[in-house]
Amino acid sequence: MRKFLAIAVIAIFNLGIMSCVSQNSFDSKKATSEKIKTTLNNTSWSLKRLDIQNRDFVATEEQKELVLSFQDANYGASDGCNGQGGEFNVADNKVSFDKGMSTMRYCGEEMKHLIYSVPFGSVKSIQIKKDQLQLFDADNKVIATYIKKK
């Protein structure tokens, strides 16, 4: 009986560890479309780095953070001057950000340092490791890195 109890405790412990590991790492190229949508639904992420431009996000008084949000099958984001949003689609382990609405505010030279234009149309896959979301292009190069908002 003790041996059975010990094995049961170890098995439950291992399942718990595996569950935590699977929640901390996620790759859209290896997940089902439904899993990708479920993982991103009702989440918000702050831009950490615009990798495609080799540029870290620098918070300012006017712009504390740039947020990428997912709600149902939609996304919303800002580049620091204009907001944009649209549909977030997943098919055959490939993700796409289909452009919908966008504001068209004039962003002159004086705002250039505030603009972080993420090319969402180039995103083909995502990867989540712990609280970090990375967007990848067709060549598997990182486009942008986000940190999950609490």
C-alpha positions, -999 to +999 in steps of 0.1 A: +000+000+000+028+024+009+046+016-024+014+023-043+009+056-025+045+067-031+041+059-068+008+078-070+023+109-053+053+108-077+030+105-107+008+134-096+039+155-090+053+147-124+020+156-141+020+189-122+055+197-134+047+188-170+016+210-168+037+240-157+062+234-184+036+233-211+021+265-200+054+283-201+064+274-236+043+275-268+052+274-305+025+280-330+042+258-356+036+228-333+001+236-320-034+233-333-052+263-346-077+261-316-048+260-291-032+291-306-065+310-305-072+299-269-037+307-257-039+343-271-076+351-264-081+378-237-044+386-234-024+418-236+013+422-243+037+452-240+062+458-268+097+450-255+117+451-287+112+457-324+137+430-335+133+437-372+147+472-367+172+461-339+155+486-316+144+483-280+112+500-269+121+531-248+093+544-226+087+581-225+065+604-205+040+605-234+042+568-242+046+545-212+040+513-233+027+500-266+002+472-262-009+444-284-042+429-273-062+398-284-099+395-280-118+366-296-106+366-332-094+402-332-063+421-323-055+457-315-022+476-314-005+510-316+027+521-332+030+551-309+011+575-332-017+555-348-038+526-336-047+496-357-067+465-354-082+437-374-088+400-374-063+375-361-065+343-381-049+308-377-049+281-403-025+251-407-003+264-378+002+297-396-010+329-381-020+361-399-029+396-387-055+409-413-056+446-412-090+461-403-094+496-389-066+521-385-064+557-373-046+581-397-032+607-375-003+628-390+030+617-374+056+642-384+094+643-378+088+654-342+072+621-334+096+599-353+113+587-321+080+576-307+069+554-336+075+516-335+058+502-366+054+465-362+048+449-397+019+427-385+012+417-422+045+398-423+038+377-392+036+339-401+041+323-367+044+330-330+062+316-300+055+321-263+082+313-237+071+320-201+057+356-203+073+365-237+056+365-270+076+366-302+063+372-337+081+356-366+082+362-404+082+336-432+120+332-429+116+324-392+132+357-382+119+375-351+099+406-360+090+418-325+091+407-289+064+414-263+061+409-226+027+397-211+008+422-191-002+411-157 
